[in-house]
């Protein structure tokens, strides 16, 4: 009897100890880097002991810490977002006949709004599981089409926010990500990575040829290839953007390429009436009902692209983080919520950016084995400094720096991650069909079609069909494919079919 009491007492004490251990805060569980055999082991431990609060205050040093590794994704994200914002505003300026001064001021506006409200405040303090709200690169080629169809940037921003919130509130965004198998995900990443690599190489080569200095292209690419291979060998690929961007700046200058600073320090107008006036800012006035109708297909398409975009970014965390670090993985629905509110607020104030998950931050951050919040705060600070100072913006948008930053910081890692996800012959079969369909139409078509076929056993692992409910197998993938198809058909994105004018 006494032995039984002692055993029960021991078990109850053990259960209490386990409960106390589980309730320990990040600060209680944290150990110094010197207590670990390697830096990588220390960073893995940091990821496993964090437990971020969703939509509640998360404080530095109480819920997470700063490490020197956070500087690299912060620098990479700042360079990348400035490049992407500049590309968007330049496309809008060309479509609406606006000057270079408009581009600079609107980029500054977007940098400040995103940095303060949705990088530092949202991802840094309020919800560290929401990735930074950045730029939607695949929408840039459609901007001319949006303008030609009678679209309005403010109407587009509002409609994207509405559809994005509907997707995040219904939790359909995360379900679409979870329904994408390894073959679908790998094929999508390989396509996006390879197309991006080809695009940046072509742009860089055209730039150097136009200057009459073709050898610049070869010298820079040869140098960054050696550096990138060396960084991969020593497991420091997260240093790729700052190191390779520095090379892309130095070599062309040494070989005689011209460069000059033009953007002076300044502060953009935060007055919505200035930006949406008929003779100031965009010079478009406020949108009417027809504007909202015109942009609806493009807004649906933009939000439809979010799930595969977010999937690609979350995969990087899963590939680089330890298995127990599930609490710090990017939450797809929370990121969609943050992106939706960021799109709405920035558009109303006067911004023209089309937002999505911030890839040039997330990819090097995941490779560096760091969580979202610490680097987010540093990124926000860098973006504010860049927007106000002005001069560094000229460096980030210079063609060699811009192409190389996107090449090594986004597209090469996407390509590598896609290849890593292909584990079996069945995965390769699914990935091949995804790549083919993406090439024929676009990545949204390829992703949604392949997911529908894969989940119903037409391709890939036939047993997958038996493990899914009818909703997950047919209803959600079928609806995603149908909505994407209608949106693409209405804006003339299906080969051989002109816009349906829906």
C-alpha positions in Angstrom: 0.0 0.0 0.0 2.8 2.4 1.0 4.7 1.5 -2.2 1.6 2.3 -4.3 1.2 5.7 -2.6 4.9 6.5 -3.2 4.6 5.6 -6.9 1.5 7.7 -7.3 3.2 10.6 -5.5 6.2 10.3 -7.7 4.1 10.2 -10.9 2.1 13.3 -9.7 5.4 15.2 -9.0 6.7 14.2 -12.5 3.5 15.4 -14.1 3.8 18.7 -12.2 7.4 19.1 -13.3 6.4 18.5 -17.0 3.6 21.0 -16.7 5.9 23.6 -15.1 8.5 22.9 -17.9 5.9 23.4 -20.6 4.7 26.7 -19.0 8.2 28.1 -18.8 8.6 31.3 -20.8 11.1 31.8 -23.6 13.3 33.8 -21.2 13.4 30.9 -18.8 14.3 28.3 -21.4 17.0 30.4 -23.1 20.6 29.4 -22.8 23.8 31.2 -24.0 25.4 30.3 -27.3 28.5 29.1 -25.4 26.4 26.2 -24.0 26.1 24.6 -27.4 28.6 22.7 -29.5 27.9 24.9 -32.6 26.2 28.1 -33.7 23.7 26.0 -35.7 22.7 24.1 -32.6 22.2 27.3 -30.7 20.0 28.8 -33.5 18.0 25.6 -33.6 17.4 25.7 -29.9 16.2 29.3 -30.1 13.7 28.3 -32.7 12.3 25.4 -30.6 11.8 27.4 -27.4 9.9 30.4 -28.9 6.1 30.4 -28.5 4.9 33.6 -30.2 1.5 35.1 -29.2 -1.0 35.7 -32.1 -2.3 39.2 -32.2 -1.0 40.0 -28.8 2.1 41.9 -27.7 5.4 40.1 -28.2 8.3 41.9 -26.7 12.1 41.8 -27.6 14.2 39.9 -25.0 11.0 38.5 -23.3 9.6 36.6 -26.3 12.6 36.6 -28.7 16.1 37.9 -29.0 18.3 39.7 -31.5 21.2 37.9 -33.2 23.8 39.2 -35.7 22.3 36.7 -38.2 19.1 38.9 -38.2 21.1 41.7 -40.0 21.4 39.7 -43.3 17.7 39.0 -44.0 17.0 42.6 -42.9 19.5 44.0 -45.4 18.3 41.5 -48.1 14.7 42.3 -47.5 15.3 46.1 -47.6 17.3 45.8 -50.9 14.7 43.4 -52.4 11.6 45.4 -51.5 13.1 48.7 -52.8 13.8 47.0 -56.1 10.3 45.6 -56.3 8.5 48.8 -55.2 10.5 50.7 -57.9 9.6 48.2 -60.5 5.8 48.5 -59.7 5.8 52.3 -59.6 7.9 52.5 -62.8 5.3 50.3 -64.5 2.5 52.5 -63.2 4.3 55.7 -64.2 4.8 54.4 -67.8 1.1 53.3 -68.0 -0.3 56.6 -66.7 2.3 59.0 -68.1 3.8 60.0 -64.7 7.4 61.2 -64.2 10.4 59.8 -62.2 9.8 62.1 -59.3 6.4 60.4 -58.8 8.1 57.0 -58.7 10.6 58.0 -56.0 8.0 59.7 -53.8 5.6 56.7 -54.0 8.3 54.2 -53.3 9.2 56.3 -50.2 5.6 56.3 -49.2 5.3 52.6 -49.5 8.5 52.0 -47.6 7.4 54.1 -44.7 3.9 52.7 -44.5 5.0 49.1 -44.7 7.9 49.6 -42.4 6.1 51.3 -39.5 2.7 49.7 -39.5 3.2 46.2 -41.0 6.8 45.3 -40.5 7.8 46.7 -37.1 4.4 46.8 -35.5 2.6 43.8 -37.0 5.3 41.2 -37.6 7.7 42.5 -35.0 5.4 43.0 -32.0 1.8 42.0 -32.7 2.0 38.7 -34.5 5.5 37.2 -35.3 3.8 34.3 -37.2 2.6 36.7 -39.9 5.3 37.1 -42.5 6.1 40.7 -43.6 3.7 42.1 -46.1 5.8 42.9 -49.1 5.4 42.9 -52.9 3.5 40.8 -55.4 6.1 40.4 -58.2 4.0 38.3 -60.7 1.5 41.2 -60.9 4.0 43.7 -62.3 3.7 42.5 -66.0 -0.1 43.0 -65.7 0.0 46.7 -64.6 -0.1 47.9 -68.2 -3.1 45.7 -68.8 -4.8 47.0 -65.7 -4.4 50.6 -66.9 -5.5 49.8 -70.4 -8.7 48.1 -69.1 -9.7 51.3 -67.3 -8.5 50.1 -63.8 -7.7 52.4 -60.9 -4.9 51.7 -58.4 -7.1 52.6 -55.4 -10.0 50.4 -56.6 -7.5 47.6 -57.2 -6.1 47.9 -53.7 -9.5 47.9 -52.0 -10.7 44.9 -54.0 -7.5 42.9 -53.2 -8.0 43.7 -49.5 -11.7 42.5 -49.6 -10.9 39.2 -51.3 -7.8 38.6 -49.2 -9.8 39.1 -45.9 -12.5 36.7 -47.2 -9.8 34.1 -47.9 -8.0 34.5 -44.5 -11.2 34.6 -42.4 -12.6 31.4 -44.0 -9.2 29.7 -43.5 -9.2 28.6 -47.1 -5.7 30.0 -47.7 -4.0 27.6 -45.3 -6.2 24.7 -46.6 -5.0 25.3 -50.1 -1.4 25.3 -49.0 -1.9 22.1 -47.0 -3.6 20.4 -50.0 -0.5 21.0 -52.2 1.6 17.8 -52.2 5.4 17.7 -52.4 5.2 17.1 -56.2 2.9 20.1 -56.7 5.0 22.3 -54.4 8.3 21.2 -55.9 7.1 21.7 -59.5 5.8 25.2 -58.7 9.1 26.2 -57.0 11.2 24.9 -59.8 9.1 26.8 -62.4 9.2 30.1 -60.5 12.9 29.7 -59.7 14.0 28.8 -63.3 11.8 31.5 -64.9 13.2 34.1 -62.5 16.8 33.1 -63.2 16.3 33.3 -66.9 14.6 36.7 -66.7 17.2 38.3 -64.5 20.1 37.0 -66.6 18.4 38.3 -69.8 17.9 41.7 -68.2 21.5 42.0 -66.9 22.9 40.8 -70.3 20.8 43.4 -72.2 21.9 46.2 -69.8 25.6 45.4 -70.3 25.3 45.0 -74.0 23.4 48.4 -74.3 26.4 50.0 -72.6 28.8 48.4 -75.0 30.4 46.7 -72.1 29.4 43.0 -72.6 32.3 41.6 -70.5 30.7 43.1 -67.4 28.0 40.5 -67.6 30.4 37.6 -67.8 32.8 38.9 -65.0 30.0 39.6 -62.6 28.2 36.3 -63.2 31.5 34.3 -62.9 32.4 36.1 -59.6 29.0 35.6 -58.0 28.9 32.0 -59.1 32.1 31.3 -57.2 30.9 33.2 -54.2 27.5 31.6 -54.1 29.1 28.1 -54.4 31.5 28.9 -51.6 28.7 30.2 -49.4 26.7 27.0 -50.1 29.7 24.9 -49.1 30.2 26.6 -45.8 26.4 26.7 -45.1 26.2 30.5 -45.2 24.0 31.1 -48.2 22.0 33.7 -46.2 24.9 36.0 -46.9 24.4 35.8 -50.6 22.4 39.0 -51.2 24.7 41.5 -49.4 28.0 39.9 -50.7 26.9 39.3 -54.2 25.1 42.7 -54.5 28.4 44.3 -53.4 30.2 42.4 -56.1 27.6 43.5 -58.6 28.2 47.1 -57.6 32.0 47.0 -57.5 32.9 45.1 -60.7 30.8 47.3 -63.1 32.2 50.5 -61.6 35.8 49.2 -61.9 35.1 48.2 -65.5 33.9 51.7 -66.4 30.1 51.6 -66.0 28.7 55.0 -65.1 26.7 55.6 -61.9 25.6 58.7 -60.1 23.4 59.5 -57.0 20.3 61.4 -57.9 17.8 60.9 -55.1 18.2 63.5 -52.3 16.9 63.1 -48.7 13.3 63.8 -48.2 9.9 62.8 -46.8 6.8 61.9 -48.9 3.4 63.3 -48.5 1.1 61.2 -46.3 -2.0 63.1 -47.4 -4.5 60.9 -49.3 -6.1 63.9 -50.9 -2.8 64.9 -52.5 -2.2 61.4 -53.9 -5.8 60.9 -55.1 -6.4 64.4 -56.4 -7.2 65.2 -60.0 -4.2 67.4 -60.5 -1.8 66.0 -57.9 -0.2 62.7 -57.0 -1.6 60.0 -59.4 -3.7 62.7 -61.1 -6.6 60.2 -61.4 -9.1 61.4 -58.8 -11.2 59.0 -56.8 -12.4 55.8 -58.4 -16.0 55.2 -59.5 -18.1 52.0 -59.8 -16.7 51.3 -63.3 -13.2 51.3 -62.0 -14.1 48.7 -59.4 -15.7 46.5 -62.0 -12.6 46.8 -64.2 -10.1 45.7 -61.6 -12.2 42.8 -60.1 -10.7 40.1 -62.3 -7.1 41.3 -61.6 -7.9 41.4 -57.8 -9.2 37.9 -57.9 -6.1 36.8 -59.8 -3.8 38.6 -57.3 -5.3 36.9 -54.3 -5.5 33.5 -56.1 -1.7 33.8 -56.5 -1.2 34.3 -52.7 -1.5 30.6 -51.8 1.2 29.3 -54.1 3.4 32.4 -53.2 2.9 31.8 -49.4 3.5 28.1 -49.9 6.9 28.7 -51.5 8.0 30.9 -48.5 6.7 28.5 -45.8 8.5 25.6 -47.4 11.8 27.4 -46.8 11.2 27.4 -43.1 10.2 23.8 -43.1 13.3 22.8 -45.0 15.7 24.8 -42.7 14.1 24.7 -39.3 14.3 21.8 -36.8 11.1 19.6 -36.7 10.2 20.9 -33.2 10.1 24.5 -34.3 6.4 24.4 -35.4 5.4 27.4 -33.3 7.6 29.8 -35.3 6.5 28.7 -38.8 4.7 31.3 -40.8 0.9 31.2 -40.4 -0.6 31.5 -43.9 -4.0 32.8 -42.7 -2.4 35.4 -40.4 -0.1 36.5 -43.2 -3.1 36.9 -45.5 -4.8 39.0 -42.9 -1.8 41.3 -42.5 -1.3 41.6 -46.3 -5.0 42.5 -46.7 -4.9 45.3 -44.1 -1.6 46.5 -45.4 -3.0 46.6 -49.0 -6.1 48.6 -47.8 -4.3 51.1 -45.7 -1.4 51.8 -48.0 -3.7 52.1 -51.0 -6.0 54.6 -49.2 -3.0 56.7 -48.2 -1.8 56.8 -51.8 0.4 53.8 -52.4 0.4 51.8 -55.6 2.1 48.5 -54.5 0.3 45.2 -54.9 1.2 43.3 -51.8 2.0 39.7 -51.0 4.3 37.7 -48.6 7.8 39.3 -48.5 10.0 36.7 -50.2 13.3 38.6 -50.2 13.1 38.7 -46.4 11.6 35.3 -45.7 14.0 33.2 -47.9 17.3 34.4 -46.4 15.7 34.5 -42.9 14.7 30.9 -43.2 18.2 29.9 -44.5 19.8 31.8 -41.6 17.6 29.8 -39.1 16.0 32.9 -37.6 12.4 33.6 -36.6 10.4 36.4 -38.1 10.2 39.2 -35.5 13.7 40.3 -34.7 14.7 40.7 -38.3 11.4 42.3 -39.0 12.2 45.2 -36.6 15.6 45.7 -38.2 14.1 45.6 -41.7 11.6 48.2 -40.7 14.3 50.5 -39.3 16.4 50.0 -42.5 13.4 50.8 -44.7 12.7 54.0 -42.8 16.3 55.1 -43.0 16.4 54.3 -46.7 13.2 56.2 -47.5 14.3 59.3 -45.7 17.9 59.4 -46.8 17.1 58.8 -50.4 20.6 58.2 -51.8 20.9 54.4 -51.2 17.7 54.0 -53.3 19.8 54.7 -56.4 22.1 51.8 -55.6 19.3 49.3 -55.0 17.6 50.0 -58.3 20.8 50.1 -60.4 20.4 47.2 -62.9 23.4 45.0 -61.9 22.6 45.2 -58.2 18.9 44.7 -58.7 19.3 41.6 -61.0 22.0 40.0 -58.8 20.0 40.6 -55.6 16.9 38.9 -57.1 19.0 36.1 -58.7 20.8 34.9 -55.6 18.3 36.0 -52.9 15.1 34.8 -54.4 15.2 32.7 -57.6 18.2 30.4 -57.1 16.9 29.5 -53.6 13.4 28.8 -55.0 14.9 26.5 -57.7 17.0 24.7 -55.1 14.1 24.2 -52.7 11.9 22.8 -55.5 14.6 20.3 -56.4 14.9 19.2 -52.8 11.2 18.5 -52.5 11.2 15.9 -55.3 11.8 12.7 -53.4 10.2 10.0 -55.6 9.3 9.2 -59.2 5.7 10.0 -58.4 6.7 13.4 -57.1 8.7 14.0 -60.3 5.7 13.1 -62.4 3.5 15.6 -60.6 6.2 18.3 -60.6 6.7 17.8 -64.4 3.0 18.4 -65.2 2.9 21.4 -62.9 5.9 22.9 -64.7 4.4 22.2 -68.1 1.0 23.7 -67.2 2.7 26.7 -65.6 4.7 27.3 -68.8 1.7 27.0 -71.1 -0.4 29.5 -69.1 1.1 30.8 -65.8 2.0 29.5 -62.3 -1.5 29.9 -60.9 -3.0 27.8 -63.6 -0.3 25.2 -63.2 -0.6 25.0 -59.4 -4.4 24.9 -59.3 -4.7 22.3 -62.2 -2.0 20.0 -60.8 -3.4 20.2 -57.3 -6.8 19.2 -58.6 -5.4 16.3 -60.6 -3.0 15.1 -57.8 -5.7 15.1 -55.1 -8.0 13.0 -57.2 -5.4 10.4 -58.1 -5.1 11.2 -61.8 -1.3 11.8 -61.3 1.2 11.3 -58.5 0.5 9.0 -55.5 -2.9 7.3 -56.1 -3.3 6.6 -52.4 -3.4 10.3 -51.7 -7.0 10.3 -53.0 -8.1 7.9 -50.3 -6.7 10.0 -47.5 -8.7 13.2 -48.4 -12.3 14.1 -47.8 -14.5 15.1 -50.8 -14.2 18.7 -49.7 -10.4 18.6 -49.7 -10.2 16.3 -52.8 -12.7 17.9 -55.1 -14.6 21.0 -53.8 -11.7 23.3 -52.6 -9.2 22.4 -55.4 -12.0 22.5 -58.0 -13.2 25.9 -56.8 -9.6 27.3 -56.8 -9.1 26.1 -60.4 -12.5 27.4 -61.6 -12.1 30.8 -60.0 -8.5 31.2 -61.2 -9.6 30.1 -64.7 -12.5 32.6 -64.9 -10.3 35.4 -63.6 -7.5 34.7 -66.2 -10.0 34.3 -69.0 -11.6 37.6 -68.2 -8.3 39.5 -68.4 -7.0 37.8 -71.5 -4.3 35.6 -69.8 -5.3 32.3 -71.4 -3.3 31.7 -74.6 -5.4 32.3 -77.8 -8.4 33.8 -75.9 -9.0 37.5 -75.7 -10.5 39.1 -72.6 -14.1 38.1 -72.0 -15.0 41.6 -70.7 -16.9 40.0 -67.8 
